[in-house]
Amino acid sequence: MPADVLTEAVLTEGEGKSAREAALRVAFQRGEGLGGAERERVRPGRLGAERGLTLAAGMLEDFGFEPERAAPTLVRLRNCPLHPMAARAPELVCSVNQAFLAGYLHGLGSDHTEAVLTPRSGACCVELRGKDTAGGTSETGTTCGR
């Protein structure tokens, strides 16, 4: 996923847009496409936060994120499959990761959930939560993954 996103971002970077903006746009679109395909496959109807997060956790497992249900409307990711890249450019990679996951939730039609940057040592910097869920404490200044 990351190599494809970055390649497409560079190839589609428009005039007046930065490579970072292009990468975030492409990541969101990729996630949105996957979420839309999953919605079409599963046909879940209207999704509340808990059901949306349950569906997202399956995709996250497939991508190597090791999702952990910390609460009914909170999924933390114990692993960052993008860690090798995040070690070099954490702000960029973590933002691309967050855009991808936000796009997935949007494509899935999970309007009551969001992907939020919450850097934690030894874990992915993004967590998925219900929009009315408090995220707890996060450690600032840490990077993605392990």
Secondary structure, DSSP 8 states (H G I E B T S, - for coil): -HHHHHHHHHHH--TT--HHHHHHHHHHHHHHHHHHHHHHHH---S--HHHHHHHHHHHHHHTT--EEEEETTEEEES--TTHHHHTT-HHHHHHHHHHHHHHHHHHHT-TTEEEEE---TTS-SEEEEETT-------TT--S--
